[in-house]
Amino acid sequence: MWEFRSMLFWRAVFAEFYGTMFFVFFGMGAAMRFTTGPYYVFHMAFGFGLAAATFIQSIGHISGGHINPAVTFAYLIGSQMSLFRAFFYMIAQVMGALAGAAVLYGVTPNNFRGSMVLNTLQPGISQGMATTVEIFLTMQLVICVFAVTDERRNGRLGSAALSIGFSVLIGHLFGMYYTGAGMNPARSFASAVFVRNFFNHWVRISSRLFSDVNTAPPEAESQQETRGEPIELKTQAL
């Protein structure tokens, strides 16, 4: 509970709100029906991927740049952060997603809003198929996040934020044809709120929880030895 009195903690929470808000605004904005035709999925995937890379890079040194409750939950399961911090991160991410979606809803003409990029199952896709796809989409994202931010990795080259952005991109390139690629629970929830449609929402939530539990790495020995150190040092991995 000492974190509650830490200014660095509240900076990190606000950074997650800020990052998720802008990620949702620009990612969902790029996915609106301003563009149609054969390049729509390509255009949307790049919008979400570049938005993720940009804002993870922007706030990574402050909060770790999660901007996704699924990533935060995986960090919690892997004992990489406290329950207290994870709870406030998730609240900030959901509120940020709602704020970003609200602004986007307000500045978008009615005829282009559509379903606000709601994640829906494509024709012929059963709930079992959708759950499996969402598990794999979230697993590859969480594995990528932990892999590129692992401090024990020797010779780490390139940009971690860009690698995660590409992970989001390939997830959308594939997942759009199945479930709409609901890789971010906050983003999916924001869309569902504004169109008031929570049908099959449990598929996205349950699949992400399952994938996080199965991909979060165990706590490293070095982290066990420094459990008493300020948690800020452990979340600024990007």
N, C-alpha and C positions, 0 to 999 in steps of 0.2 A: 504493500500500500504506500510505500515511500514515494513511488512514482507520481502519485497524485499531487505531491508538493513540488514536483520537478518541472521547471519551465521547459526543459528539453523534451519532456514527455508530451506536454501540450502542443509544443511546436510540431512534434511528429504526428500527433493526432490531427492537427489542422492540415498538415501537409497531405495526409491521406484523404481528407475531405477535398482539398483543393485538387489533388491529382486525379481522383476519381471523377470529380465534377467535370473537369476539362476532358478527360478521357471519354466519358459518356457523351458530352456535348459534341465533340469533333468526330468520334467514332460513329455514333448514331446519325449525326448530321450527314456524314459521307454515305451512309446507307439509306438515306431517304430516297424516295422515288423521283428524284430530279433526273437521274440517269437510268435508262432502261436498255434492254437489248442484251446481247450475248456477253457483254463485258460488265454487267451489273455485279455479279458475284466477285469478280476480280477487283473491281473498283471498291466494293465494300470491304473485302478482306484487307486490301492495302490501307484503307482508311483506319480500320481498327488496329492493324499491326503497327503502322507508323505513329498513331496516337499513343499506343502503349509504350513504344520505345521512347518517344519524346518525353512523356511525363514521368516515366520511371527514371530516366536520366535526370530529369529536373529535380525530383524530390528524393532520389535514392540516398543522397548523403544526409538527409534529415530523418527519414522514417524507414528507409529500406526500400521504398517504392513498391509496395504491394499492390495497391489500387484494385484489389480483388479479394473478397472474403475467403475464397477457396485457397488462395496462397497463404493468407494469414492463418487459416485453420490448419493448414499443413505445417506451418512453422510452430503452431501451438502443439500439435500432435508430436512433432519431432523435438519438443523441449527446447526450441530455439528462442522462445519468448514467453513471458508470463501470461497467465490467464487474464489478469487485469488489463494488460496492454492489448491483448488480442481482442477482448471485448470492446474496448473503446475504438480500436482500429476498425472493427467490423461495423460498429455504429456509424463512425465517420464515413466509411465507404458507402454504406447504404444511403445516408443522408446526402452525401456528395452526388451519388448517382441520381437521386431524386431531384436535387437542385439542377444538375446539368440537363436532365430530361425536361424539367419544368421550363427552363429558359429556351431550350430547343423547341418545345411545344408552342411557346408563346411567339417565337419569331418565324415559325414555319406556316405557310398558307394551308388552309384546311385541305385543299385538294392534293397536297403533297405529304401530309402527315401519315396517311394510310393507317397501318396498325402500329406505328411507332417502333418499327423493327422488332415486333414481338416474335419471340422464339416459338415456332410451331412445328409440329411433326408434318413432314411432307407426305403426300399420298402414298399409301402402301407401306409406310413405316409404322410398325407396331410399337407399343410401349416398351416391350422387351428389347427390340432393336434400338430404339432411341436411348434407353438406359445404357446399353453397351457402348454405343457411339459416344455418349457424353462422358462415360467413364474413361474411355481412351483419350478423348480430347483433353480432359482435365489432367489425366496422368502425364501426358506428354508435356503439358505446360508446367506442372509442378516439378517434374523431373528436370526440365530445362532450367527452371529458376534455381533449384538447389545445386545443379551441376555447375552453372556459370558463376555462382556466388560462393562456392566452397573455398574457404581460405586455405584448405590443405592441398588444393589443386596446384601442382607445379607447372610453371610455364603458362599461366593463364594469359591468353592474348585476346585482343579485340575488345569489343564493347559488350558487356553483360546485358545492358538495356536493349541493344540492337538484337542480340540473340533471342531475348524474350519476345521482342516485337515480331521477329520472324516466326517464333513458335505460335504466337497469336494469329499471325497471317496464315500459316499452313493449316491451323485448326479451323479457320473460317473457310478457306478454300475447299476443305473436305466437308466440314460439318454443315455448311449451308444447305447441302443437298439432302441432308437427313433430318436435322433438328433445328436448323437455324444457328447452330454453333453457340449454344448458351454456355460459354466457358466462364462467364463472370456472373455470379449470383446477384450482385448488386445491379448490374446492367439489366439483367433479365427481369428482376423485380421492378425496376423503374418502368420498363416498357409495359409490364403487366398492370401496374398501378394506373397508368394514364389511359389505357384502353379497357381497364376493369375486366381483364380476362386472365384468370389463374388456372385455366384448364391444362392439365398435364404438367403443372408447375412442379409437382412433387418429383417428377422424373429428373429434372435438372438438379434439384437440391440433393436428393438421395444419391444420385450418381457421383456428384462432386464429393460428398462426404465419404463415400466408399473409396473413391480414387485417392483422396487425401490420406486416409488411414493406411492405404497400401503402398503409398509412395514416400511418405515422410520418413527421412532417415533417422536412425537412433541418435541419441545425444552423444556427441564425441567426448572422449575422455578429457580433452583439454577444456571443454565447456563445463564438464562436471567439476573440474578443479576450480573454476572461476565463477561458480554459481552466485557468489555474493557480490560480484562486480556489477556496476550500473548496466542495465539492459540496453541502454542506448548504443553502446559499443557493439552489440551483437546484431543490431538490425540495420546498421549502415553498411551493408555489404556491397552495394552497387557503386 
